[in-house]
């Protein structure tokens, strides 16, 4: 009897998990399907799910109209650049907070997290004016700086959590063996926290890739990433849903592929330290 109840519970949980997963994935699936429709079929009522005339015309038009590779290269450089510099700052910061905390360490962590609660538009005008005065508008360096600072609180929090799970006695033993601070960080702490650092790196790449508000506000052409590529298919005449869906599919495809292949590493890192 108990085994039957347990089996039914597992089946129910599995079915519920699949239902939630499909519900979350449905907008992405609908975007992909719409990209293969004509403009007329894209706005048809009732909507057509699978039975329509499939076409690659939208992808051809998007390729002819926009330089996809330039936008994609900007997205790659912005995501990787902001992630690299964020980790350079976050790893020693999280180390100091985890292994050499002060009286105000927790207050500092909460203050950093509180900055994520402010609406981005509240800081747009001063940041825009600073960028204008220093010639940083529509530059990769400027956007990398913004994305790095934008995600830095989350990265520090995640690394702080991972580092707290590492026994301090290991670091003390390395110091007794004569390891300097740099060697302690590079050869002792970092290898032990690889799962957490890897998941943090992947998460930051995803967040930077998907960031739209700041990239749309501070770029126009030279440093424009794929978010600008998608936005270019909105016009005063209206939205061209099929072409917009094709552009969106081309923009999200690289990060979807990365997430698919890195899902085990993400789950492993996000649960790192959950069970002692």
URPE-V809220 format. One record per residue. N is the residue number from 1. SS is DSSP state (H for helix, E for strand, C for the rest). D_CENTER is the distance of its C-alpha to the mean C-alpha in Angstrom with 2 decimals. Layout:
# URPE-V809220
[[N	SS	D_CENTER] [N	SS	D_CENTER]]
This chain:
# URPE-V809220
[[1	C	45.66] [2	H	42.91] [3	H	41.44] [4	H	41.53] [5	H	39.71] [6	H	37.06] [7	H	36.63] [8	H	36.41] [9	H	33.80] [10	H	31.64] [11	H	32.11] [12	H	31.26] [13	H	28.03] [14	H	27.09] [15	H	27.99] [16	H	26.06] [17	H	22.88] [18	H	23.38] [19	H	24.10] [20	H	20.95] [21	H	18.86] [22	H	20.77] [23	H	20.49] [24	H	16.68] [25	H	16.76] [26	H	19.67] [27	H	18.07] [28	H	16.22] [29	H	19.61] [30	H	21.50] [31	H	19.57] [32	H	20.29] [33	H	23.88] [34	H	24.43] [35	C	23.52] [36	C	26.64] [37	C	28.94] [38	C	31.21] [39	H	30.72] [40	H	33.60] [41	H	32.29] [42	H	28.83] [43	C	30.55] [44	C	33.33] [45	C	34.45] [46	C	34.43] [47	C	31.24] [48	C	31.67] [49	C	29.40] [50	C	30.57] [51	C	34.03] [52	C	33.68] [53	C	34.39] [54	C	31.40] [55	C	30.89] [56	C	28.77] [57	H	30.14] [58	H	26.99] [59	H	25.11] [60	H	28.15] [61	H	28.32] [62	H	24.67] [63	H	25.26] [64	H	28.50] [65	H	27.27] [66	C	24.07] [67	C	23.16] [68	H	20.08] [69	H	19.92] [70	H	19.96] [71	H	16.99] [72	H	15.08] [73	H	16.27] [74	H	15.15] [75	H	11.52] [76	H	11.84] [77	H	13.71] [78	H	11.57] [79	H	8.34] [80	H	10.85] [81	H	13.11] [82	H	11.09] [83	H	9.85] [84	H	13.53] [85	H	15.15] [86	H	13.11] [87	H	14.20] [88	H	17.66] [89	H	18.03] [90	H	16.40] [91	H	18.35] [92	H	21.77] [93	H	20.96] [94	H	19.97] [95	H	23.00] [96	H	25.29] [97	H	24.26] [98	H	24.56] [99	H	27.79] [100	C	29.49] [101	C	28.74] [102	C	30.81] [103	C	32.22] [104	C	29.44] [105	H	26.44] [106	H	25.41] [107	H	26.09] [108	H	23.88] [109	H	20.96] [110	H	21.59] [111	H	21.93] [112	H	18.57] [113	H	16.98] [114	H	19.23] [115	H	17.76] [116	H	14.69] [117	H	17.40] [118	C	18.75] [119	C	18.21] [120	H	16.62] [121	H	19.69] [122	H	21.86] [123	H	20.86] [124	H	20.70] [125	H	24.40] [126	H	24.86] [127	H	21.80] [128	H	22.96] [129	H	26.47] [130	H	25.47] [131	H	23.61] [132	H	26.66] [133	H	29.13] [134	C	27.50] [135	C	26.85] [136	C	23.06] [137	C	22.45] [138	C	20.89] [139	C	20.39] [140	H	17.59] [141	H	18.61] [142	H	18.38] [143	H	14.90] [144	H	13.68] [145	H	15.55] [146	H	14.14] [147	H	10.42] [148	H	11.67] [149	H	13.75] [150	H	11.36] [151	H	9.10] [152	H	12.25] [153	H	13.72] [154	H	11.12] [155	H	11.28] [156	H	15.04] [157	H	15.45] [158	H	13.88] [159	H	15.93] [160	H	18.87] [161	H	18.92] [162	H	18.94] [163	H	21.56] [164	H	23.73] [165	C	24.30] [166	C	25.78] [167	C	29.55] [168	H	30.70] [169	H	33.90] [170	H	32.20] [171	H	31.29] [172	H	34.79] [173	H	36.31] [174	H	34.52] [175	H	35.88] [176	H	39.32] [177	C	39.10] [178	C	38.60] [179	C	34.88] [180	C	33.74] [181	H	30.64] [182	H	28.82] [183	H	29.97] [184	H	29.09] [185	H	25.45] [186	H	25.31] [187	H	27.61] [188	H	27.65] [189	H	24.60] [190	H	21.83] [191	H	23.25] [192	H	23.66] [193	C	20.07] [194	H	18.56] [195	H	17.00] [196	H	15.34] [197	H	14.30] [198	H	12.97] [199	H	10.82] [200	H	9.61] [201	H	9.04] [202	H	7.17] [203	H	4.86] [204	H	4.72] [205	H	4.67] [206	H	2.08] [207	H	2.02] [208	H	4.96] [209	H	5.66] [210	H	5.87] [211	C	7.66] [212	C	11.21] [213	H	13.66] [214	H	14.00] [215	H	13.80] [216	H	16.37] [217	H	18.44] [218	H	18.73] [219	C	18.91] [220	C	21.54] [221	C	22.16] [222	C	21.93] [223	C	18.32] [224	C	17.12] [225	C	13.92] [226	H	13.54] [227	H	13.08] [228	H	16.62] [229	H	17.65] [230	H	17.10] [231	H	18.72] [232	C	21.70] [233	C	22.88] [234	E	23.78] [235	E	27.31] [236	C	30.27] [237	C	31.88] [238	E	29.18] [239	E	26.23] [240	C	26.80] [241	H	24.95] [242	H	25.48] [243	H	24.42] [244	H	21.43] [245	H	20.41] [246	H	21.04] [247	H	18.90] [248	H	16.00] [249	H	16.55] [250	H	16.65] [251	H	13.38] [252	H	11.38] [253	H	13.60] [254	H	12.15] [255	H	8.65] [256	H	10.84] [257	H	13.16] [258	H	10.89] [259	H	9.77] [260	H	13.49] [261	H	14.89] [262	C	12.72] [263	H	13.14] [264	H	16.12] [265	H	14.60] [266	H	11.74] [267	H	14.61] [268	H	16.89] [269	H	14.81] [270	H	13.92] [271	C	17.67] [272	C	18.90] [273	C	21.74] [274	C	22.02] [275	C	25.46] [276	C	27.82]]
